[in-house]
Amino acid sequence: MIALIGTITLSGTALAAAAPAPAPAAAPAAALPAQSQDGIDVSGTLRDQNGQPLAGVTIVAARDGAPVAQATSQANGRWELTVPAAGSYTFRLDEATLPPGTQVLQGETTREVAEGSLNTVVFRFGEEVQGAATGGFATFLRLLVDGIRFGLVIGISAIGLSLIFGTTGLTNFAHGEMVTIGAVVAWYINVVGGVQLIPATIIAVLVGAALGAANELGIWRRLRRRGAGLIAQLVVSIGLSIALRYLILIFFGGRSESFTDYTAQQVRNYGPIALTDKDLSAIVIAVVVLLGVALLLQRTRIGKAMRAVSDNRDLAASSGINVDRVILFVWMLGGGLATLGGVLFALSELSSTVQYEMGFRLLLLMFAGVILGGLGTAYGALLGCLIVGILVQLSTLVLPLDLKYLGGLAVLIVILVFRPQGLLGSKARIG
């Protein structure tokens, strides 16, 4: 472990030393101070209302009204600058450097920059939505739809977590990294391989299913056969989670990277609700996939076998069910669903960007949804995740945006105080 940490540290130092200095950009009206080599990196990607990258656009960072850094976007729309220290900064587009015809919806934004965080700034392009209701009820309805969408994305990612617990009793902390791996694989195939995002996502789902099978065959089945207890397996899953997260950091990097497709879309009005095409597609895909999982559990032989193993593993084995094969299928299904959830999460919640910690950030909400609905039940996981997603979004009516996860977790605590087994969980298992 010490050697690994030392290697990562030395590699990061070498990469920092070898990085070329940014090309000088035209100075704004006020002279900019030299950027500190020990400052904090802030980055983003500029794409116009049609989703095309914007090159040669100047971005200026200011603090207390004084410019402190600036950057110019590259051919792919990517920009990065370094601010001297943590704190609140105002980031502004120099609209004189924008291509003719570019419609700016939000060209200036203020955000807190923190050391050790992924500091990404998003500028909005396009036309202001007209004709949509803007009252309190319309805001509530919009947040409700956003919460349903967010809950469905959490649910797709968390169903595998619930099924794995139901069939093996394992609380898999490495499940969040499967979400990240799905988004990262789709990004590599889409951006590096030049494949359109939809087939890239299908390939990523297949990769996720293969990784789930590799986890089961290479780690968990061996541990079960050696008699490892659930606490020991839990500790292994935590270690696996940390290892996978930093492997992703080494190979993918700590920056937010954008997909080539569906990065900037026009908002469409559906009555008082305004959605982009990718948000609507995320809802439809999530509903179709979740209905497919429900039919799988209820109507197929493997689904009935999964429910039998979840209810009573020993009785299922004595009835002629191949328990190992069922558990292997559960791991493959969970891996595929987690990778699909990672792509949908990146598209709908992270503005079509991929981050190496995205699955870890979603993991707490997945656990909240699974526990709220009832451990080991797929339908409970879906119900719990929907509740968590809705409460997270509605909490922004009374809480700051940075604290929006607090609402869902607070309600989780309240419900579990009165119903510890969860909404659809059973008080005890017989056998």
ABEGO torsion letter per residue (X at the ends): XAAAAAAAAAAAAAAAAABBBBBBBBBBABBBBBBBAABBBBBBBBBBAAGBBBBGBBBBBBBGGBBABBBBBBAAGBBBBBBABBEBBBBBBBAAABBBGBBBABABBBBBBBBGBBBBBBBBBEBBBBGBBABAAAAAAAAAAAAAAAAAAAAAAAAAAAAAAAAAGBBBAAAAAAAAAAAAAAAAAAAAAGBBAAAAAAAAAAAAAAAAAAAAAAAAAAAAAAGBBAAAAAAAAAAAAAAAAAAAAAAAEABBBBBABGABBBBBBBEABBBBAAAAAAAAAAAAAAAAAAAAAAABAAAAAAAAAAABAAAAAAAGBBAAAAAAAAAAAAAAAAAAAAAAAAAAAAGGBBBAAAAAAAAAAAAAAAAAAEBGBAAAAAAAAAAAAAAAAAAAAABBAAAAAAAAAAAAAAAAAABAAEAABBABBBX
